[in-house]
Amino acid sequence: MDHAPHPRSHWLHEALALEQPPDPVPLERHERADVCIVGGGYTGLWTAIELKTREPALDVVLIERDLCGSGASGRNAGYLLSWWAKFLSLRKICGEAEALRIARASDAVVDEIAGFCATEGIDADLREDGWLWAAANAAQRGAWQETVEAIGAHGLAPIVEWPAARAAGRCGAPGLAGGAFERHAARVQPALLARGLRRVALERGVRIHERTPLVEVKAGVPAIVETPRGRIRAERVILAMNAWAVRWAGIRKAVMVVSGDMIVTPPVPERLEVMGWRDALTVSDGRTLLEYYRTTRDGRVAFGKGGMSGTFTYGGKVGAEVEGRSDFAEPLLAALHRTLPALAGVPAERSWRGPVDRSKDGLPFFGTLGRSPNVFFGVGFSGNGIGPCRLAGRILGSLALETKDEWSTCPLVRAPTRDFPPEPFRLLGSRLIRRALLAKDRADDEGRRPSFVTRLAVSLAPAGLSPFDGPVAQPAATPEATTER
């Protein structure tokens, strides 16, 4: 029996049904390890697999507070994307040449994960039918232009512009005003991928203790990882905790935790056929509080929105207010019907929500925790983690093994900066900015220019709650255009 601490996402509910019953092994004694990984999502599991691939004799143990894949890795929309859409942010942080290298590596990860799933027998419903960066209204049209041109200067065209008719026709969303299409992107069932990675990690010799929440990491060599019923002494510790890493002030100053909400419909394959949505295309629009939608292999539609609830964590606490069943299923369903009118009358069968770790630039950062050179972290994936977490495994693997290579020395290994104010100013500011984001989206939908105050407030939002690449772009002679994720 799955003693879940909160209602499961559709994805995890489906994945666990194939394993009935799940077999968690909590830590109930004291252990030693070369490396202890805290967190059983994509980052932790890929890092564990990476370490055992490089050094099979390495003693690696992983702890997870619930079940592997129960956090963001089992709640997300299942978009396997590159970082081409983040090229401008990469260039700002890394420089031109390194931005190209990292973007190309993120692009290659799509095929790498597909190949890994095929080799290891992971059925994650991975289908490579592309991703549409959609303009939900005229204000969003052309939001991708600067990014496309910057990449095009290198003779590359991973993202191409689509006219409104083509964008709308591919997914049955008649209100779309255009879009930009990235062919090399895929859809996955995210929890099936996470649970598959868990199986592979176990087969490689990783010891996994689920239902084992972290109590404390005590600095030292070895470091001591305290849990409710046991402890682990480890030469190196890797924190792969996603939003829960904000319990440390040094990380919290560079990350804003917001909630993301999703619903899924019952199977409606006949309606999808009428709509012309016959493949696994994934879609996200250009709202500042973006909306995103995709299909499943049994003909459902999953629909989500970032920052909808207006719930922001206070200090280092990530609690029940950003987990479990969504309180906004009805508004989400109304948004789905507005966007995909052919689904009018179709109900929501399940809803869920979860915390998202937003960095200011929308890219993750990696490093050592405070003055503990043997405690490493990776955080700030900002809603795009399925592909990038594979790269995170390489970065954290190189850091933990003290390997000097292109990953341990890449510019994403950087000290957290004070990007967000301390409490209570952070919480108050977050609520004000969210109101501005909603006001901007309403103005864009109504075809009017947002006020100066609204535009100013929106420019302060972290990437992923505003455009792909930071502050809202100011238009020349048309309404401003932004996008997300």
C-alpha positions as MATLAB code, in Angstrom:
seq = 'MDHAPHPRSHWLHEALALEQPPDPVPLERHERADVCIVGGGYTGLWTAIELKTREPALDVVLIERDLCGSGASGRNAGYLLSWWAKFLSLRKICGEAEALRIARASDAVVDEIAGFCATEGIDADLREDGWLWAAANAAQRGAWQETVEAIGAHGLAPIVEWPAARAAGRCGAPGLAGGAFERHAARVQPALLARGLRRVALERGVRIHERTPLVEVKAGVPAIVETPRGRIRAERVILAMNAWAVRWAGIRKAVMVVSGDMIVTPPVPERLEVMGWRDALTVSDGRTLLEYYRTTRDGRVAFGKGGMSGTFTYGGKVGAEVEGRSDFAEPLLAALHRTLPALAGVPAERSWRGPVDRSKDGLPFFGTLGRSPNVFFGVGFSGNGIGPCRLAGRILGSLALETKDEWSTCPLVRAPTRDFPPEPFRLLGSRLIRRALLAKDRADDEGRRPSFVTRLAVSLAPAGLSPFDGPVAQPAATPEATTER';
ca = [
       0.000    0.000    0.000;
       1.286    3.475   -0.898;
       1.079    5.561    2.287;
       1.326    8.871    0.455;
       1.756   12.040    2.532;
      -0.402   13.911   -0.007;
      -2.487   13.078   -3.117;
      -0.336   11.855   -6.007;
      -0.031   13.341   -9.468;
      -1.649   11.467  -12.329;
       1.821   10.492  -13.531;
       2.994    8.954  -10.260;
      -0.350    7.282   -9.611;
      -0.063    5.625  -13.030;
       3.591    4.660  -12.559;
       3.137    3.159   -9.096;
       0.166    1.110  -10.283;
       2.604   -0.777  -12.512;
       4.805   -1.609   -9.491;
       2.092   -2.605   -7.046;
       3.030   -2.424   -4.282;
       6.052   -0.077   -4.175;
       8.916   -1.392   -2.071;
      10.465    1.493   -0.080;
      13.335    0.633    2.261;
      13.675    3.355    4.938;
      17.005    3.920    6.651;
      16.799    2.389   10.132;
      20.458    2.106   11.123;
      23.815    3.851   10.832;
      25.685    3.421    7.553;
      28.828    4.591    5.796;
      29.260    5.548    2.151;
      31.678    7.221   -0.201;
      28.877    9.454   -1.483;
      25.453   10.183    0.003;
      22.903   11.781   -2.320;
      19.914   13.548   -0.780;
      16.939   13.525   -3.159;
      15.449   10.798   -5.345;
      14.399   12.818   -8.377;
      16.069   13.208  -11.762;
      19.095   15.095  -10.443;
      19.827   12.638   -7.653;
      19.213    9.525   -9.729;
      21.180   10.693  -12.776;
      24.049   11.684  -10.486;
      24.003    8.276   -8.797;
      24.028    6.509  -12.160;
      26.801    8.794  -13.424;
      28.978    8.081  -10.386;
      28.526    4.314  -10.649;
      29.208    4.441  -14.385;
      32.487    6.291  -13.871;
      33.586    4.370  -10.764;
      31.617    1.112  -10.342;
      33.322    0.350   -7.019;
      32.182    3.637   -5.476;
      29.827    3.147   -2.528;
      26.824    5.375   -3.260;
      23.728    5.692   -1.088;
      20.662    7.830   -1.847;
      17.948    8.942    0.558;
      14.508   10.260   -0.421;
      11.896   11.702    1.934;
       8.979    9.953    0.154;
       9.333    7.775   -2.958;
      11.731    8.341   -5.836;
       9.879   10.477   -8.360;
       7.360   11.801   -5.838;
       8.627   15.383   -6.093;
       9.023   17.566   -9.167;
      10.255   14.602  -11.228;
       6.854   12.947  -10.943;
       4.675   16.060  -11.133;
       6.024   18.035  -14.080;
       4.476   18.272  -17.531;
       6.904   15.820  -19.113;
       8.625   18.182  -21.559;
      12.065   16.914  -22.578;
      13.580   20.153  -23.900;
      16.999   21.525  -24.749;
      18.340   24.887  -23.631;
      18.210   26.488  -27.097;
      15.305   28.665  -25.955;
      17.540   29.858  -23.096;
      20.460   30.683  -25.375;
      20.484   34.389  -24.531;
      20.698   33.646  -20.806;
      23.391   31.037  -21.407;
      25.361   33.538  -23.462;
      25.114   36.173  -20.754;
      26.421   33.785  -18.098;
      28.845   31.676  -20.112;
      29.958   33.693  -23.120;
      29.277   32.858  -26.765;
      31.432   29.754  -27.240;
      30.517   28.083  -23.963;
      26.824   28.900  -24.437;
      26.950   27.113  -27.782;
      28.687   24.097  -26.259;
      26.200   23.774  -23.409;
      23.180   24.341  -25.675;
      24.452   21.667  -28.064;
      25.020   19.303  -25.146;
      21.480   19.919  -23.896;
      20.192   19.204  -27.391;
      22.114   15.919  -27.551;
      20.545   14.866  -24.242;
      17.180   14.342  -25.972;
      18.595   11.474  -28.023;
      20.748   10.310  -25.121;
      17.764    9.861  -22.812;
      15.794    8.148  -25.586;
      18.702    5.768  -26.145;
      19.136    5.158  -22.424;
      15.458    4.265  -22.057;
      15.660    1.876  -25.011;
      18.827    0.203  -23.721;
      17.620   -0.105  -20.126;
      14.049   -1.107  -20.945;
      12.418    2.008  -19.474;
       8.979    2.588  -20.994;
       8.600    6.318  -20.331;
       6.246    6.960  -23.275;
       9.013    9.021  -24.892;
       7.909   10.469  -28.236;
       9.904   13.020  -30.155;
       7.306   15.198  -31.910;
       8.684   18.594  -30.927;
       7.752   21.555  -28.791;
       5.744   24.629  -29.773;
       6.606   27.988  -28.198;
       3.153   29.448  -28.812;
       1.865   32.995  -29.027;
      -1.509   32.942  -27.278;
      -2.237   36.495  -28.466;
      -0.755   39.197  -30.681;
       1.364   40.621  -27.849;
       3.322   37.378  -27.619;
       4.022   37.121  -31.337;
       7.727   37.329  -32.123;
       8.881   36.803  -28.521;
      11.346   34.260  -29.874;
      12.849   36.495  -32.552;
      15.985   37.654  -30.715;
      16.773   34.115  -29.604;
      16.273   32.678  -33.091;
      18.491   35.367  -34.619;
      21.252   34.898  -32.033;
      21.373   31.168  -32.726;
      21.039   31.748  -36.464;
      24.200   33.866  -36.435;
      26.039   30.560  -35.958;
      24.347   28.948  -38.945;
      21.956   26.966  -36.748;
      18.168   26.782  -36.802;
      16.925   24.490  -34.017;
      13.866   26.742  -33.564;
      11.841   27.907  -36.571;
       8.902   30.299  -36.737;
       5.452   29.017  -37.618;
       2.505   31.079  -38.895;
      -0.680   31.183  -36.854;
      -2.581   28.701  -39.010;
       0.105   26.048  -38.748;
       0.548   26.501  -34.996;
      -3.189   26.388  -34.337;
      -3.733   23.447  -36.659;
      -1.181   21.207  -34.981;
      -2.849   21.268  -31.560;
      -6.415   22.446  -32.081;
      -5.915   25.829  -30.398;
      -7.651   28.267  -32.784;
      -6.711   31.371  -30.801;
      -2.959   31.040  -31.319;
      -1.370   34.011  -33.069;
       1.720   32.102  -34.190;
       4.566   30.150  -32.704;
       8.115   28.898  -32.912;
       8.752   25.181  -33.259;
      11.677   23.188  -31.872;
      11.760   19.861  -33.666;
      14.275   18.151  -31.390;
      12.113   17.905  -28.273;
      10.129   15.080  -26.764;
       7.250   14.171  -24.508;
       7.669   11.711  -21.651;
       5.602   10.283  -18.845;
       7.765   11.889  -16.159;
       7.115    9.519  -13.257;
       7.737    6.448  -15.407;
      11.113    7.943  -16.310;
      11.948    8.658  -12.662;
      10.925    5.212  -11.473;
      12.876    3.672  -14.340;
      15.983    5.592  -13.296;
      15.471    4.291   -9.759;
      15.461    0.717  -11.032;
      18.629    1.260  -13.058;
      20.375    2.904  -10.100;
      19.538   -0.096   -7.915;
      20.818   -2.453  -10.598;
      24.084   -0.481  -10.714;
      24.565   -1.026   -6.993;
      23.222    2.221   -5.525;
      21.624    1.748   -2.109;
      18.320    3.643   -1.988;
      16.435    4.481    1.197;
      12.972    5.911    0.510;
      10.654    7.278    3.209;
      13.817    8.729    4.751;
      13.626   12.518    5.152;
      16.733   14.557    5.823;
      16.996   16.023    9.311;
      20.420   17.646    9.145;
      23.762   17.613    7.354;
      26.623   18.017    9.816;
      29.746   19.463    8.253;
      33.012   17.595    8.431;
      35.063   14.903    6.739;
      33.238   12.658    6.730;
      29.996   14.629    6.722;
      27.123   13.193    8.726;
      23.653   12.964    7.174;
      21.089   12.689    9.962;
      17.660   11.134    9.357;
      14.867   10.292   11.839;
      15.984    6.680   12.412;
      19.578    6.516   11.274;
      22.597    8.395   10.005;
      25.048    8.107    7.139;
      28.714    9.043    7.366;
      29.858   10.005    3.879;
      33.052   11.425    2.440;
      30.941   13.497    0.069;
      27.313   14.627    0.148;
      25.275   15.779   -2.850;
      22.105   17.799   -2.260;
      19.681   17.095   -5.119;
      16.619   18.445   -3.363;
      15.058   20.829   -5.883;
      12.904   23.432   -4.098;
      13.587   21.889   -0.681;
      17.192   23.116   -0.886;
      15.963   26.571    0.171;
      16.243   25.389    3.778;
      19.837   26.671    3.472;
      20.045   30.460    3.491;
      22.965   30.481    1.062;
      20.759   28.850   -1.578;
      17.517   30.555   -0.572;
      18.847   34.006   -1.480;
      19.139   32.924   -5.135;
      15.912   30.920   -5.544;
      12.226   31.792   -5.453;
       9.871   28.882   -4.759;
       6.455   29.112   -6.404;
       3.715   26.570   -7.026;
       2.752   24.996  -10.318;
      -0.718   23.492  -10.838;
      -1.907   20.849  -13.303;
      -5.028   18.939  -14.289;
      -5.577   15.967  -16.571;
      -8.751   15.026  -18.444;
     -10.219   11.572  -18.966;
      -9.201    9.913  -22.262;
     -10.751   11.807  -25.204;
      -8.959   10.362  -28.267;
     -11.914   10.949  -30.573;
     -11.932   14.670  -29.788;
      -8.184   14.921  -30.324;
      -8.654   13.336  -33.730;
     -11.274   15.931  -34.666;
      -8.966   18.703  -33.419;
      -6.126   17.426  -35.583;
      -3.859   16.827  -32.584;
      -2.589   13.427  -33.679;
       0.953   13.415  -32.324;
       2.889   14.085  -29.117;
       3.557   17.786  -29.687;
       4.083   19.707  -26.443;
       2.942   23.327  -26.176;
       3.642   26.227  -23.837;
       2.528   29.777  -24.473;
       4.031   33.199  -23.882;
       2.022   34.343  -20.881;
       4.055   35.689  -18.019;
       2.278   33.056  -15.918;
       2.547   30.512  -18.670;
       0.042   27.883  -19.669;
       1.176   24.568  -21.120;
      -0.588   21.540  -22.512;
       0.151   18.111  -23.952;
      -1.492   14.777  -24.672;
      -0.912   11.307  -23.225;
      -0.684    7.964  -24.952;
      -4.223    7.047  -23.876;
      -5.666   10.264  -25.315;
      -5.863   12.532  -22.280;
      -4.916   16.210  -22.204;
      -2.764   17.491  -19.355;
      -2.949   21.248  -18.803;
      -0.975   23.355  -16.367;
      -0.155   26.876  -15.305;
       2.800   28.315  -13.423;
       2.333   30.548  -10.388;
      -1.443   30.279  -10.535;
      -2.138   29.879   -6.843;
      -0.148   32.864   -5.664;
       1.338   30.667   -2.954;
       4.942   31.504   -2.126;
       6.973   29.776    0.538;
       8.128   31.792    3.525;
      11.764   31.494    4.515;
      13.102   27.977    4.137;
       9.783   26.201    4.573;
       8.286   24.180    1.713;
       5.062   22.783    3.108;
       1.686   21.336    2.240;
       0.491   24.622    0.743;
       2.482   23.860   -2.433;
       1.833   20.110   -2.590;
      -1.046   17.741   -3.159;
      -4.357   18.403   -4.877;
      -4.670   21.761   -6.638;
      -7.114   24.292   -5.235;
      -7.424   25.768   -8.719;
      -8.760   22.858  -10.757;
     -11.822   24.828  -11.887;
      -9.897   27.888  -13.160;
      -7.436   25.534  -14.856;
     -10.284   23.694  -16.535;
     -11.785   26.999  -17.691;
      -8.406   27.962  -19.162;
      -8.188   24.606  -20.930;
     -11.656   25.070  -22.452;
     -10.752   28.625  -23.529;
      -7.551   27.464  -25.206;
      -8.896   24.207  -26.661;
     -12.614   24.895  -27.286;
     -13.144   21.496  -28.908;
     -12.752   20.061  -25.405;
     -15.697   22.064  -24.025;
     -17.554   20.013  -21.454;
     -14.659   17.629  -20.817;
     -14.007   17.469  -17.038;
     -10.784   17.315  -15.075;
     -10.217   13.818  -13.731;
      -7.310   14.656  -11.426;
      -5.418   17.731  -10.233;
      -2.134   18.316   -8.431;
       0.414   20.974   -7.592;
       4.030   21.181   -6.551;
       6.848   23.624   -5.788;
       9.110   24.974   -8.529;
      12.601   26.345   -7.828;
      12.950   29.523   -9.898;
      16.313   31.191  -10.323;
      16.549   34.782  -11.534;
      17.924   33.804  -14.960;
      15.973   30.554  -15.315;
      19.126   28.402  -15.273;
      20.402   26.111  -12.509;
      23.556   26.733  -10.532;
      25.940   24.304   -8.858;
      28.604   24.482   -6.181;
      29.628   23.636   -2.638;
      27.528   24.483    0.386;
      28.964   27.287    2.474;
      32.313   26.316    3.966;
      31.786   22.590    3.378;
      33.958   21.665    0.378;
      32.613   18.105    0.376;
      28.901   19.041    0.280;
      27.673   19.815   -3.249;
      24.358   21.082   -4.609;
      22.474   21.730   -7.837;
      19.305   23.838   -7.814;
      17.296   26.389   -9.808;
      16.062   24.369  -12.792;
      13.096   26.742  -13.073;
      10.590   24.290  -14.511;
      12.815   22.790  -17.227;
      14.613   19.870  -15.659;
      14.061   16.611  -17.526;
      16.889   17.148  -20.004;
      19.054   19.552  -17.969;
      19.070   17.168  -14.987;
      21.030   14.718  -17.129;
      23.682   17.408  -17.528;
      23.417   18.083  -13.796;
      24.433   14.487  -13.187;
      27.633   15.115  -15.128;
      28.358   18.388  -13.349;
      27.746   16.996   -9.859;
      29.571   13.787  -10.718;
      32.661   15.712  -11.784;
      32.499   17.959   -8.725;
      32.138   15.044   -6.312;
      34.948   13.062   -7.944;
      37.159   16.170   -8.147;
      37.476   15.699  -11.894;
      38.679   18.807  -13.709;
      36.742   18.780  -16.968;
      34.359   20.892  -19.034;
      31.542   20.217  -16.556;
      33.201   20.907  -13.215;
      34.633   24.137  -14.647;
      31.618   25.321  -16.650;
      30.114   28.723  -15.719;
      26.980   27.079  -14.307;
      29.199   26.128  -11.377;
      28.831   29.481   -9.665;
      28.262   30.888   -6.227;
      24.658   31.832   -5.380;
      24.071   35.568   -5.557;
      21.567   37.699   -3.661;
      18.898   37.775   -6.391;
      15.891   37.996   -4.067;
      15.378   40.062   -0.897;
      15.143   38.513    2.576;
      11.828   37.892    4.329;
       9.370   39.459    4.859;
      10.155   41.670    1.845;
      10.473   38.644   -0.434;
       6.964   37.376    0.327;
       5.371   40.817    0.040;
       7.246   41.580   -3.160;
       6.317   38.207   -4.643;
       2.629   38.880   -4.139;
       2.873   42.329   -5.697;
       4.780   40.993   -8.704;
       2.259   38.205   -9.198;
      -0.555   40.770   -9.351;
       1.431   42.616  -11.991;
       1.953   39.401  -13.969;
      -1.782   38.716  -13.950;
      -2.492   42.311  -14.984;
      -0.056   42.048  -17.874;
      -1.597   38.796  -19.100;
      -5.072   40.358  -18.993;
      -3.854   43.396  -20.923;
      -2.207   41.209  -23.558;
      -5.366   39.116  -23.973;
      -7.426   42.295  -24.357;
      -5.032   43.806  -26.894;
      -3.976   46.795  -24.810;
      -0.587   47.923  -23.546;
       0.078   47.237  -19.844;
       0.688   50.250  -17.639;
       4.218   51.445  -16.951;
       3.966   50.319  -13.319;
       2.846   46.848  -14.409;
       5.687   46.557  -16.911;
       8.201   47.686  -14.320;
       6.988   45.127  -11.770;
       6.978   42.331  -14.350;
      10.606   43.077  -15.226;
      11.546   42.121  -11.650;
      10.120   38.602  -11.934;
      12.455   35.595  -12.200;
      12.846   34.004  -15.622;
      10.103   31.480  -16.164;
       7.613   33.872  -14.601;
       8.520   36.395  -17.274;
      10.297   35.860  -20.593;
      12.659   33.032  -21.436;
      15.572   35.353  -20.993;
      14.864   37.669  -18.109;
      13.283   41.131  -18.105;
      10.354   41.742  -20.398;
      11.473   42.767  -23.857;
      10.333   46.249  -24.826;
       8.794   46.334  -28.323;
       9.524   48.781  -31.068;
       6.028   49.466  -32.377;
       3.946   46.533  -31.184;
       2.731   45.357  -27.796;
       5.486   43.807  -25.726;
       6.150   40.111  -26.152;
       7.165   37.625  -23.502;
       7.282   33.893  -23.039;
       8.051   31.214  -20.465;
       9.751   27.887  -19.872;
];
